[in-house]
Amino acid sequence: MRGVLEIEPHRYVDHGDQEITRTAWGFAKLDGEPYAVYCSRWTIGHAERGAQLLVSIGGWEGGPERPAPRQPGEKPPEQPGPGSGQLALEGAEERFAFGALCFAEKGRPRFEPVDADAIEWSEQAFLGTKLTAEAAQGHALFEDAQQLMRKIVLDDERVRGFMTREGRDPKEAKRWLERAEARLQGGDDAEAVACATLALGLDPELSEALFVRGWARGRDEDFDGGIADLELYLAKHPKGKKAPRATKILGVWRKKRGAQER
C-alpha cells in the first residue's frame, strides 16, 4: 500500500453489565479518499480472548457519509456509517472483508487470521466478499489489510486501549460510579446496584464500586451479595479510606443475614 493512511473512529456500543463487550466501528482513508470501513469487538478485562477485527477494503470510492462531531458522553446518532446498517451496497462487489483476532504480546499487536464471516457484524452485505482465513492469506490485498489493522490498533484509541489496558474505560467507569453514589444517597438501592455493576464492567479494577454495590445490595436485603462485595473490597483494600466503614457495614449485613436464617 502506498500513500497516507488515516483512521477515522466512528460510533461504538456496549453490551452486557457484569461482563461488558464493546463493539467499535470506523472508516479509513488513503491519501484523503475513502478506502475502507472496519469493526472491532472485545470483552473488557479479557485480553486472553483477543479483539476481533474486521476490515472491508475496496469499492468505497463514493464514500460513506461522515458522522457529525460528538461531545464526550453524547449518545451516538443513528445515521449512515459503520454499525448503523445503512451503508450503501453500491460497490460491494469490489470489496473484500478480512478477519483477524488481535492479541497484545510484549507491547506489540499480533494478528491471527480468522474467517471474516465468523466475526460480529460480518452479516452486513455491504462489506463485500467475506474471505476465509486461508483465502485471505493468499489474497493480493492481504498485506494491505494487515497494514490497515496495525494502523487501527495504533490510531483508534478505543482499540489501542484494549491492547494496553485490556479495554478498561476508567473515565466512563468513574462517571457510572458517581451515578451509583448519587442513587445510593437518594435511597434508590436497585439503581445504585445497576450503576455500580456497570462501573465494574467498564473497569474491573475500580474497587470503590464494590463498596457502593455492597452497601446498596445489603440495604436492598441482598445480604449474600452485599457481604460478598464488601469482603472482596476489604481483601483488596484492607487499609483503604473506606475500609473502616466497609467493615462496619459488613458486620451489620452479617448480623441481618444471621437473623434471616434463624
QUIURMO-V452968 format. One line per field, one symbol per residue. ss: DSSP state (A for helix, B for strand, O for the rest). phi: phi as a letter, one per 40 degrees, with the letter a starting at -180 (. if undefined). Layout:
BEGIN
ss=???
phi=???
END
This chain:
BEGIN
ss=OOOOBBBBBBBBBBBOOOOOBBBBBBBBBBOOBBBBBBBBBBBOOOAAAOBBBBBBBOOOOOOOOOOOOOOOOOOOOOOOOOOOOOOOOOOAAAOBBBBBBBBBBOOBBBBBBBOAAAOOOOOOAAAOBBOOAAAAAOOOOAAAAAAAAAAAAAAOAAAAAAAAAOOOOAAAAAAAAAAAAAAAAOOOAAAAAAAAAAAAAAOOOOOAAAAAAAAAAAAOOOAAAAAAAAAAAAAAOOOOOOAAAAAAAAAAAAAAAAAAAO
phi=.bhccbbbdbcabbbgbcbbbbbbbabbbbfgbdbabaabaabcgbcccgbcabbbbggbdcgcccccdbcdgccdccadidgcgbcccdgcccbbbbbabbbcbfgbcbbbdbccccbdgccccccgccccdccccbcccdccccccccccccbcdcccccccafgdbdccccccccccccccccgcccccccccccdcccadcccdccccccccccccgcccccccccccdcccbcbcdcdccccccdcccccccccccc
END
